[in-house]
Amino acid sequence: MAINYDQTIFYFFPRRRLWQLPVFFSGCSGAPEDQFMEQLRADIFTHRKKKGDIKMNQAVCRMVFFLWFGLAGLTASASTILTGDVWDVTGSDAFYTWDGSTLVFTSQTPIPSSSDFAIEGYFDWVGSGGQSGRELFRGTFFADHTLLFDGYQNIDPVGIVLGNYAGRLSADGNTLIGTWGTGVVPGSGIPGDFQAVRSVVPVPAAAWLFVSGLLGLVGLTRGYKTK
């Protein structure tokens, strides 16, 4: 991985001399990883020269490097996962509202030789005019976070017809804003808009990684100080 530095500085536990760590922010262009590690070794604990201190420096440097880039990578990948949650849906057309409906993605399969995914799932629609029913759909989740999908079967529909949909996922992966083209009112063909939000937003894996990494650094420091 290639690295570039600027002068953004973070300090951990500033009351402890050991943790006055000037860690330079890094991007994705410039020096290779080894140079990044050497730069960190030069910046961290420059007042310490013993052999044990050098080993400590290396351990801390690698932990910081892992946390910084691992955190960014996990956050990016987690935002593309649509399955595993129930999405709360609100929507409207010229005649009815569809608040209280829900959306579930049942599968998300990578498309070979592509960065896109084939998706399947269903809407459980609830309309203000007494409409209700489950609509099964399938379509594509594109690499640019846009979606196109079509209903292909209704299960026990009451005033619900199949529709075609287009939407865009928010940057954090928790909100889908879209439209339907055919409409879900029988025979109307009335276009409408909808928004779907994850019912429960889980704590990202990256956050657990960050917390566990900090705990590891604290334990490493305590072990170092007792020697």
C-alpha positions in Angstrom: 0.0 0.0 0.0 1.3 3.5 -0.8 1.2 6.2 1.8 1.2 10.0 1.9 1.6 12.3 4.9 0.2 15.6 6.0 0.4 17.4 9.3 -2.8 16.2 11.0 -1.8 15.0 14.5 -3.6 12.8 17.0 -2.7 12.5 20.7 -3.7 9.5 22.8 -3.9 9.8 26.6 -1.9 13.1 26.7 -1.5 12.9 30.5 0.9 10.0 30.1 4.3 10.8 28.6 4.3 7.4 26.9 1.1 8.1 25.0 2.0 11.5 23.5 1.9 10.0 20.1 2.2 12.3 17.1 0.6 10.0 14.5 0.6 11.6 11.0 -2.5 11.1 8.9 -1.9 9.0 5.8 -3.7 8.7 2.5 -3.1 6.4 -0.4 -0.3 7.9 -2.4 3.4 8.5 -1.8 5.7 6.2 0.2 5.4 2.4 0.6 4.3 0.8 3.9 7.8 0.3 5.1 8.6 4.0 4.8 5.3 4.7 6.7 6.5 2.5 9.5 9.9 4.1 9.6 8.3 7.6 9.7 6.1 6.5 12.6 9.1 5.1 14.5 10.9 8.4 14.1 7.9 10.4 15.3 6.9 8.2 18.2 8.9 8.2 21.5 11.8 10.0 19.9 13.2 10.6 23.4 13.6 6.8 24.0 16.5 4.8 22.5 16.7 1.5 24.4 16.2 -1.8 22.6 13.0 -2.6 24.5 11.6 0.8 23.5 12.3 0.2 19.8 10.3 -3.1 20.0 7.5 -1.2 21.8 7.6 1.4 19.1 7.3 -1.2 16.3 4.3 -2.9 18.0 2.5 0.4 18.5 3.3 1.5 14.9 1.9 -1.7 13.5 -1.2 -1.5 15.7 -1.9 2.1 14.6 -1.4 1.2 10.9 -3.8 -1.8 11.3 -6.4 0.2 13.0 -6.3 3.2 10.7 -6.5 1.3 7.4 -8.5 -1.6 8.7 -11.1 0.7 10.1 -11.6 2.5 6.8 -11.8 -0.8 4.8 -14.4 -2.4 7.1 -16.5 0.7 7.1 -16.5 0.9 3.3 -17.4 -2.8 2.8 -20.1 -2.9 5.5 -22.1 -0.1 3.8 -22.8 -2.4 0.8 -24.5 -5.2 2.8 -28.3 -5.0 2.3 -29.4 -8.3 3.8 -29.9 -9.2 7.4 -32.1 -6.3 8.4 -35.7 -5.2 8.1 -36.1 -1.7 6.5 -38.9 0.6 7.6 -40.7 2.0 4.5 -42.6 5.2 4.1 -44.0 6.4 0.7 -46.8 8.1 -1.1 -48.4 8.6 -4.5 -51.2 10.9 -5.7 -53.9 9.2 -3.6 -52.4 7.1 -0.8 -49.6 6.9 1.7 -47.7 3.7 2.4 -46.2 4.4 5.8 -45.7 1.3 8.0 -44.6 -0.9 5.1 -41.4 -2.9 5.4 -38.7 -4.1 3.0 -36.4 -7.1 3.3 -33.5 -8.1 1.1 -33.3 -11.9 1.2 -30.2 -12.4 -1.0 -27.3 -10.4 -2.4 -25.2 -12.3 -4.8 -22.1 -11.0 -6.6 -22.4 -10.9 -10.4 -19.4 -12.6 -12.1 -16.9 -10.2 -13.8 -18.7 -7.3 -12.3 -18.8 -5.1 -9.1 -22.6 -5.4 -9.1 -24.9 -7.7 -7.1 -28.1 -9.6 -8.0 -30.7 -9.0 -5.3 -33.9 -10.5 -4.2 -36.4 -9.6 -1.5 -39.9 -8.5 -0.7 -42.1 -5.6 0.3 -44.8 -6.0 2.9 -47.0 -3.1 1.8 -49.6 -1.3 4.0 -51.6 1.4 2.3 -53.8 4.1 3.8 -56.7 2.9 1.6 -56.8 -0.5 3.2 -54.3 -2.1 0.8 -51.9 -4.8 2.1 -49.8 -7.6 0.7 -46.4 -9.0 0.1 -44.6 -8.3 -3.2 -41.6 -10.3 -4.2 -38.9 -8.6 -6.3 -35.6 -9.2 -7.9 -33.1 -6.9 -9.6 -29.6 -5.4 -9.4 -27.6 -3.4 -6.8 -25.0 -1.5 -8.8 -21.5 -0.5 -7.7 -22.5 3.1 -7.6 -25.1 2.3 -4.9 -28.1 2.6 -7.2 -30.7 -0.1 -7.5 -33.1 -1.3 -10.1 -35.6 -4.1 -9.3 -39.0 -5.4 -10.4 -41.8 -7.2 -8.6 -42.4 -10.6 -10.0 -45.0 -12.2 -7.6 -47.7 -11.0 -5.1 -48.5 -13.2 -2.1 -52.1 -12.7 -0.7 -52.4 -9.2 -2.2 -55.2 -6.9 -1.2 -55.2 -4.0 -3.6 -51.5 -4.5 -4.4 -50.1 -4.9 -7.9 -46.5 -5.5 -9.1 -44.3 -2.5 -9.6 -40.9 -1.6 -11.0 -38.5 0.4 -8.7 -35.4 2.5 -8.9 -33.4 3.8 -5.9 -30.1 5.0 -4.4 -28.5 3.9 -1.2 -27.1 6.6 1.1 -23.3 6.8 1.7 -23.6 5.2 5.1 -25.7 2.3 3.7 -28.7 2.8 6.0 -31.2 4.7 3.9 -32.7 3.9 0.5 -34.5 6.6 -1.4 -36.4 5.6 -4.5 -39.4 5.7 -6.8 -41.8 3.2 -8.3 -42.9 3.5 -11.9 -46.0 1.2 -12.3 -47.6 2.1 -8.9 -49.0 -0.2 -6.3 -52.6 0.9 -6.7 -54.6 -1.6 -8.8 -54.8 -0.5 -12.5 -53.7 3.1 -11.7 -50.1 3.2 -13.0 -49.6 6.1 -10.6 -45.9 6.8 -9.9 -44.8 7.3 -6.3 -41.8 7.8 -4.0 -40.6 5.8 -1.1 -37.9 5.8 1.5 -36.6 2.8 3.4 -34.5 3.0 6.6 -32.9 0.1 8.4 -35.0 -0.6 11.5 -32.0 -1.3 13.7 -28.6 0.1 12.6 -26.0 -2.4 13.9 -22.7 -1.3 15.5 -20.3 -1.6 12.6 -17.6 -4.2 12.8 -15.1 -1.4 12.3 -16.2 0.2 15.6 -15.6 -3.1 17.5 -12.2 -3.3 15.8 -11.4 0.2 17.0 -12.4 -0.4 20.6 -10.6 -3.8 20.8 -7.5 -2.2 19.3 -7.4 0.6 21.9 -7.8 -2.0 24.7 -4.9 -3.9 23.2 -2.7 -0.9 23.1 -3.5 -0.1 26.8 -2.6 -3.7 27.8 0.6 -3.5 25.7 1.6 -0.3 27.5 0.9 -1.7 31.0 3.0 -4.7 30.2 5.8 -2.5 29.0 5.7 -0.3 32.1 5.9 -3.2 34.5 9.2 -4.4 32.9 
